[in-house]
Amino acid sequence: MEFTMSGRLEVRISPSDVGKRVSVRSLTDLGREADAAGPRFTDTVGVLTSWNAGVLHVTRRGGERVRIAEDRLVAGKVVPAAPARVRGLPAADTAELERVAARGWPAVETEPLGDWLLRAAGGFTRRANSVLALGDPGLPLDEALERVRAWYAFRALPAHIHTTVGGPDTGERLAAALADRGWRPVAHAEVWTGALAPIVDRGVDASAVRLSREADETWLARYNRSAGLGTEALRVLGGGPSVWFATVPGEEDGQGTGPGAPAAIGRVVVDGRWAGFGAVETAPHLRRRGLAAAVVAALAERATSEGAWAGYLQVETDNEAARAMYGRLGFARHHGYQHWRAPEAP
């Protein structure tokens, strides 16, 4: 469909552009009313995820899905994808980062489904118990989804699919298709990237940080997911190409038996040029004292000594304290991701 308005605005998109990044202008509800102010418009930029039965769906960078009736379109065009390069970092695409992150938080059991990867680890974290949906599953979507549900049901786990959003090559079309089939998003987080050299060069005092190859009982005493950790969870924590655990010792426990839970902890996994940071936690009463920054600095220095020069991490969208700290360290958003849960079987 293509038309002009006042000789200037044109709709230059069609259903054949599904999957591309677009910018569209449409009439608002107020714009359809005849008033003295004239028509009113709204602009939407995102991935055109579907165009069916006279309705467009555009998924914005943050994952919000906007519904636009075809007869309200005023203008539309395909726009270039935003560059993946972040502050001088390697121009890694989303698929590369997602696969690096999967190696850095490895599931205990995996099985390929075309380009997809089914992952299970006894239910320990959604990342290790969800389908990494990159590329083509090699089957019609509905058949692939049934295969996914059966695979997780056999393991007594809920079926989750990990989709990416908000990047130049992310999975908005799959997310839209899952929503149409009754799957629901249950988590939304972001992948941030940053250069390691500026972190090391900040000169943060990390002398109190102790590094180890294992997540011992002391480290686990601060880890917020430690309750009921089983063998599978410990395998995920310790898995990856080159894993290091950071600990800032805590104060005496008051019983003369040594230090209690650590003041702060963290984890890094080095994989070639990439270093993945996670599990950075500080005792609530010791926050805002620079302990988390010291942990990241110590882990970054270790990672650079092994040849890494770029870092990544995953942060929840509502964790404002963590986002502020990582921003001060030079990290910035690369893309987002969601976990979609299958609808209950009838």
N, C-alpha and C positions, 0 to 999 in steps of 0.2 A: 504494500500500500504506500502511495506517495502523493502528497498534495502540498500546496503552498498556502501561506496565510500572510496577507498584506504584501506579497511578493518577496518576503524575506525568510520566514520560518518554513522549514521543510521537514517532512518525515522521510528520512533516508534509511530507515531500517525495515526489515520484513521478518517473517518467521524463519527465513534461512539464516538469520544472524543470531539465532539462539546459541548461547555459549560464549558470545563475545561481550566485551565491556562496552557499554553504551551510555549515552547521556540523553535523557528524554525530558521534554516539557509537556505538562498536561494541565487541563483545566481542573481547578479544585471544585468542591461542592458549591462554594460561594460563587465561583466563576460561572456556574450554570444559571445563576439567578440574574435577572435583569436588574441592575441597580445603577445608580448614578456614577459609581466608580468604574464601571466597565468590568470586563472579565478579569479573573485572577488566576494565576498560574503557580505551579510548583515544579521544581526541577529535581530529578532523581538521577544519580550516577551509580552504576553497578553492573553486575553481570546479568544479561538477559537470560533467565533460566527456563522460561517457557512462554509460548504464545499459542494459546488454544481457545477456540470458541469465543473469539473476540475479546480475550483477556490476556494481558501481558503480566508476567511476574519478573521483577527486577530485584536481585539480591544485593544489598548494599555491602560496603566493606566490612562492617561490623557483624554481618549475618542477618540483619533485618530484611524480611521479604516484603516488597511493596507490590500491591495489586493495582493495576491500572487498566481501566476499560479502554478498548481500542478507539471507541468513538470520542474519547476525551483527549487523545493525542493531538498536540499542536506542533511539536517538532521532535526530531530524534535523529541521532547519528551514532555511528561506531566511533569510539575514541581509543587512542593507544593505551595499552596497559601501563600501569605505573611501574617504574623500574624496580627490580628487586634489590639493587645495590643500596646498602645502608651505611652511611658515614664512612665511605672508603673501604668497606668490607668486601670480600669476594662476592661476585654477583651470583650467589647460589640461588637456584630455583627452589620452589616449595618442595618438590619431590625429593631433592637431595637432602634438604634439612630434615624432612620427616623420616627418611630412611636412616639418617645418622642418629636421630633421636630414638628411633626404634632399636637400633643396635646398642645405644647407651642405656636403655631401660628394657632389657630383653625379656620376652615372655619365656616361660618354661617350655611351653608346647606351641608349635606353629605348624601351619599347613597352608600352602599356596592355593588360591582359587583364581586362576588366570594371573593377572597382575596384582590382585588383592592378596593380603596376608592375614589369615585367621590366627589369633593369638589368645593364649590362655595361661593363667598363672594362679589358679585356685581362687580367683576373685580378688587378688591383691592389686588394687588400683585399676581404674578403667583403662588406662593406657596399655597395660599389659594384658587386658582381657577384652579387647575389642578388635574389630577388623580394621586394619590399615588399608583404607580404600583409595588406592592410587592407580589410575589407569583403568583397564578393562577387565572385568571378572571372567571374560571368556564365555559367558552365558548370557541369555536374555536376563534383564534385571530381576524380574519376578522369580525366575528359576534360581538365580544366584542368591536372592534373599531367603528363599526357602532352604537352600543348602546351608546358609549361615545359621538360620534358626535351628536347624536340626543338629548342626555341629556343636552349638553351645548347649542345647537341651541335653545332648548326650553327656555333657560334662556338668550338668546341673547348674549352669550359669545363665544369666540373662543375656540375650543377644544385643550387643552394642556395635555400632559402626562409627569409626572415627573419620570425619570429613573435614577438609580444610576450607577456609573462607578468607575473603579479604585480601587476596593477592592476585598477581597477574595470571596465575595458572592454577587456581584453586578449584575446589569441588562444589561450587554453588549449584550446578545442575543436578548432581547426585543428591545434595541436601534437599533441593526442591522436590525431587522424585520421592525421596523418603517421606517427606511431609505429606505428599499426596497419598501415600499408602498407609498413613496412620502412625508412622514412627514419630517419636517426639524427642526433642533435644533435652538432655538432662544435665549437660555441662558445657560451658563455653570458656575457653582460655585462649591465650596468645603465645606465640613463639617470638622471643626477642633475641636480637643478635647485637654483638659489640666486639670491638677490637680488644685484645688482651694487653697489648703494650701500654696503653694509657693507664690501665688499672694498676699494672706493676709499677709504672713510673710515678704514680701518685705519692709514693713513699709512705703508705699507711703502715703503722706499726703492727706487724703480725707476729711479733716475737712470742706471744702467748699461745699461738695456734700450734697444735700438735697434729702431725699427719700420720696416717696409718693405711695399710692396705686392706684392713678388715673393719667391718662394723661390729665392734666389740660390745660388751654389755654396757659399758660406760656411754658409748655413743648412742646406743639404742635407748638409754634412759631419758634422753632428751627428744628423740624422734617421735613426732606426734602420731605416727601410725604404728607404734611398736606394740600396742595391746594385741595379744594373741597372735603374734607373728609366727608363721610356720616355716617349714623348710622351703616351700616355694617362694615365699616373700623374701627370705634371705638370699635365695638364688637370684632374684631380680635385683635386689640391692647391690649384690656383689658382682653382677654380670656386666659385661662390657669389655671393650678392648683393653683399657688401662684405667682402673678405678682407684681413686684416693678418697679417704674420709678425713675430714678436719674436725678437731675438737678443741674448744677452749675450756680448760678445767673449771669446775665450779668451786664454790666455797665449801668449807668443811660441813659435813652433814649434822654436826652437833652431837654426835654420839662417839666421837673419837675414832671412827673407823675409816677416816679418809674423806676425800671430796665426794659430794653428792652428785646429782645430775649435772652435766656440763652446763656452762654458761651459754655456749653456742656451739652449733655443729654445722657441717655442710658436706657436700659430696661433689666430686667432679669425675667425669669419664673422658679420657683423651682418645680421640679417634682421628688420626691424621692431623689435618690443619684445624679441626674443630675440637673444642672443649665444652662439654655439656655440664652446666651447673644445676644443682638441685638440693633439696632437703636442707636449705639454709634456714636455720631456726635459732631463736634466741629466747632465753628465759624471760617470761613476761616482765618481771621486775627489773631486768637489766637492759631493756630495749632503749634505743636512742643513745647508746654509748659507743657506737661505732664497732661493736663486736661482729655484726654481720658483714660489714665492709672489710674487716680484718680477715675474716674467714674467706671471703671471695678473693681478696688479694693474695693470701697464702696459696689458695688453690690455683689461681691464675699463674702465679710464679712457677708452681710445679708443672702446670700444663705447658708453659712456654719452654721450660727446660726439656720437655719431651717433643718439642717441635710444633706445638699448636700455636696459632696466632689469631684465631677467631673464636669467639664464644657464643653459645646459645643457651637459652633457658626457657622454661615454660612457666607462665604466671597466670593466675586466675584473674578474670576481668574485674572482680570486686575486691581484690587485695591491694588497696590503695597504698598501704605502707610499703609493701614489697616493690610495687611499681615505681614509687617515688625513689626508693633507694637504688634500684637498678638504673633508673634514669640518670641519677647523679653519677653513676659509674660509667655512663656512656652507652648503655644498652638502649635499643629502640625497637619498636614493633616491626616484625617482618611479615607475619600473617597470623590469622587466627585459626582455631579449630573447634569443632563441636563433637560431642558424643551423642548419637541417636540411639534410643532404645526401642526395640521392637514392640509392637502392640501385643497385648495379651492374647494368647490363642483362644478361639471361641470354645 
